[in-house]
Amino acid sequence: SFSRIGNSNEKTLTNLRDGMETVLTLYQNKINQGTELICQFDEIPALLCWPDELVQVWVNLIHNALQAMNYQGRLTISIQKIENAAVVSVSDTGAGIPEAIRSKIFDVFFTTKPVGEGSGLGLDIVKRIINKHRGTISFESETGKGTTFVVSLPYEV
């Protein structure tokens, strides 16, 4: 699936679970190093979207979550329908995002990673893709307990 990712300009009716499972397969070895994976995937209607771009979102959010916990902890991913939106959440049990930098995490080139490890582009790209889908992304974080990112993607009416 991942190797066939294209650059289509047309939206496609897509099951979000398929893209998420593709990403989890890519990270299977990293997850198996000591991460407990909990998936709570409701059966939800297919979403008209750009599925390849959403895979980029899931890759970034899962990669960041695994790094935040140093690949040790609990990664919880849920997919559900809330009102007229597909809602995906990615939670980790890492150190959390310090209050002082929370307002900057979606800024282009902002990174907390050491030089050479992070470009500061991941969450900026994620936010652009979510905006293109007319969706929202938010997060909650508690220092010492972890972070949850929530992506809400509206169903077309």
C-alpha positions in Angstrom: 0.0 0.0 0.0 2.6 2.5 1.1 4.8 1.9 -2.0 1.8 2.8 -4.3 1.2 6.2 -2.8 0.6 8.6 -5.6 -0.1 12.3 -5.9 -3.7 12.4 -7.0 -5.6 15.7 -7.1 -8.9 13.9 -6.7 -10.5 12.9 -3.5 -11.3 9.3 -3.0 -13.8 7.6 -0.7 -11.5 5.9 1.8 -11.6 3.8 4.9 -9.3 5.6 7.4 -8.5 2.3 9.1 -6.7 1.0 6.0 -4.3 3.9 6.0 -3.7 3.7 9.7 -3.0 0.0 9.5 -0.5 0.6 6.7 1.4 3.1 8.9 1.3 0.7 11.9 2.8 -2.0 9.7 5.6 0.3 8.8 6.3 1.0 12.4 5.8 -2.6 13.7 9.5 -3.2 14.5 9.7 0.1 16.4 6.5 -0.6 18.3 7.7 -4.2 19.2 10.7 -2.7 21.0 8.6 -2.1 24.1 5.5 -0.1 23.2 2.1 -1.4 24.1 -0.2 -0.6 21.2 -3.9 -0.1 21.8 -6.2 0.4 18.7 -9.8 1.4 19.2 -11.1 1.5 15.6 -14.9 1.9 15.3 -16.6 1.0 12.1 -17.2 4.4 10.5 -18.3 5.5 7.0 -15.7 6.0 4.3 -14.4 9.5 4.1 -14.0 11.5 0.9 -10.4 12.6 1.2 -6.9 12.5 -0.2 -5.8 9.2 1.5 -2.1 9.5 0.6 -1.9 12.8 2.4 -3.6 11.5 5.4 -1.1 8.7 5.6 1.6 11.4 5.9 -0.4 12.8 8.9 -0.6 9.4 10.6 3.2 8.8 9.9 4.1 12.1 11.5 1.8 11.7 14.6 2.8 8.1 15.3 6.5 8.8 14.7 6.4 11.8 17.1 4.5 9.8 19.7 6.9 6.9 19.6 9.9 9.3 19.9 8.2 11.2 22.8 8.1 7.9 24.7 11.5 6.7 23.6 9.7 3.7 22.2 8.7 2.6 25.7 5.2 3.1 26.9 1.6 3.0 25.6 0.5 4.2 22.2 -3.3 4.5 21.9 -4.9 5.2 18.5 -8.7 5.6 18.0 -10.9 6.2 15.0 -14.5 7.1 15.5 -17.3 9.1 14.1 -18.4 12.0 16.2 -21.4 14.0 14.9 -20.5 14.7 11.2 -16.8 14.1 11.4 -14.2 11.3 11.4 -12.1 11.7 14.5 -8.7 10.2 14.9 -6.7 10.4 18.1 -3.1 9.4 18.8 -2.0 9.3 22.4 1.3 8.6 24.0 2.6 8.1 27.5 5.7 10.3 27.0 7.0 13.3 28.9 4.3 15.6 27.5 4.8 19.0 25.8 6.1 21.7 28.1 3.6 24.6 28.6 6.2 27.1 27.4 6.4 25.6 23.9 2.8 24.5 23.3 1.9 27.6 21.2 4.9 26.9 18.8 4.6 23.2 18.0 2.8 23.8 14.7 5.2 26.5 13.6 7.4 25.7 10.6 11.0 24.8 11.5 10.2 24.6 15.3 11.6 21.4 16.8 12.5 20.1 20.2 14.7 17.4 18.7 18.5 17.6 18.6 20.2 19.1 15.5 20.1 16.5 12.7 17.1 14.6 14.1 14.2 16.9 13.4 13.5 19.5 10.7 10.6 21.2 12.4 8.4 20.5 9.3 6.4 17.5 10.5 3.6 19.2 12.4 3.5 22.1 10.0 2.9 19.7 7.1 0.3 17.8 9.2 -1.6 21.1 9.9 -1.5 22.0 6.2 -2.9 18.7 5.2 -5.7 18.8 7.8 -6.5 22.4 6.8 -6.7 21.2 3.1 -9.4 18.7 4.3 -11.2 21.5 6.1 -10.5 19.7 9.4 -9.0 20.6 12.7 -6.1 19.3 14.7 -5.7 20.0 18.4 -3.8 18.4 21.3 -3.8 18.0 25.0 -0.7 17.4 27.0 0.2 16.8 30.6 3.8 17.0 31.7 5.0 13.6 32.8 1.9 11.8 31.6 1.8 12.2 27.8 0.1 13.9 24.9 -3.0 13.2 22.7 -3.4 14.7 19.2 -6.9 14.8 17.9 -7.7 15.1 14.2 -11.3 15.9 13.1 -12.1 15.5 9.4 -15.6 16.6 8.3 -17.8 14.4 6.2 -19.0 16.2 3.1 -22.6 17.2 3.2 
